[in-house]
Amino acid sequence: EAEKLGYAPSKVAPRFRSGKSGDANVIFDYRNGRDLAAHSRDVKVIDLYGLSEAEARDQHPAVYQHVLSDVKPHRAQNNRASYRDNWWIYGEARSELRKAMAGIDRYIATIETAKHRVFQFLPIGIVPDNMLVCTALSDAFWLGVMSSRIHVAWALRAGGTLEDRPRYNKTACFDPFPFPADVPDNLKDRIRDEAEKLDSLRKKVLVEHSNLTLTGLYNALEAIRVAEREKTAIEPKLKDIATRGQVSLIKQHHDAIDAAVAEAYGWSADMSDDDILTRLVALNRERATEEAKGIIRWLRPEYQAPGETAKPTNRDLDLGDAPALPITATIIPWPKTLAEQVSAVANILAASPSPLRPRDIARAIKGTNAKGITPVLDALTAIGQARRLADGRYAA
């Protein structure tokens, strides 16, 4: 689960609610990555979270009998005491996610490892598989931001891969992502509207065409973009998917979301991916410095910080030197030769959107420190490939 939440958990940890009574209140629809990428298998799951064994037996005897006969024998062999002793409880409790889900009627989900990075709403009555990354946000504004090219570009660069498929890692793709702030209400409404329409349209065409899949729709969308860019034709199979799946309309919604989210950041909609990432890294650095000074931009303040008075932000505030935060956690080894060391430091300096201190560069290199970096920076300065500023920082 992706919980950029949990700073002020509620006192009650409800089960995923179906809105039904009796046994239906502990039997839920269940979705995994294949269900979302293709079509649901209509699988159900029993979830007795929050009930003692006696409560499960007395309130849901038929369900309890099934779990007793089919689940307990397997759990009895489990090496984990919590699984073995609490054999009627469904898998991992994910209590923090449950707390975050309280009070909302839907949440955002994406498949952890998938060819296309797609976000969608799932109703609160659906229990997600552990390979779905779920975010407890029900506002379509956030769905729009996460579906935008700006967020997807970050996720593709920051996340890992499995074979040739990108992975959406919560700690790399979601936690450090700097969401837009201070967005005007009318612009938020535009993003919400487009995100709602996008989510509804995709679900609608998949219901109407049982032989279409979400993966197929985005294969066709990618083909349309390539054809427009290279002035070529789409192969017949993908063209058929695009026609029946209304992929041109899906593309229009994505294009509108991309433009509106770029506007929310105050950026141009036609920036390259490299420009987007450079700006996001700089904004990440700015936000980290703000948070160090107590200025926190909550995504769900009513949950994360109930009762807290919003702190005003001053865009001209001198926040001091921010830590250099790379787009990935990759640390390169310190090269052995001077020429390679000069090249490595020059590349790091050139990729930074703002000047760096020797210690900032040293954080991205294993096997050296600020003392080892400084002579290389001075060498770069001597040959005109770097500038030393009055405050001790260096710029490309």
Helices and strands as residue ranges (DSSP letters): G 22-26, E 27-31, H 33-37, E 44-46, H 53-59, H 61-70, H 72-75, H 81-85, H 95-101, E 106-111, E 120-123, E 126-128, E 132-135, H 140-147, H 149-158, E 161-162, E 165-166, I 170-174, H 185-208, H 214-230, H 236-244, H 247-265, H 273-292, H 301-304, E 332-333, H 338-351, H 358-362, E 365-366, H 370-382, E 387-388, E 394-395
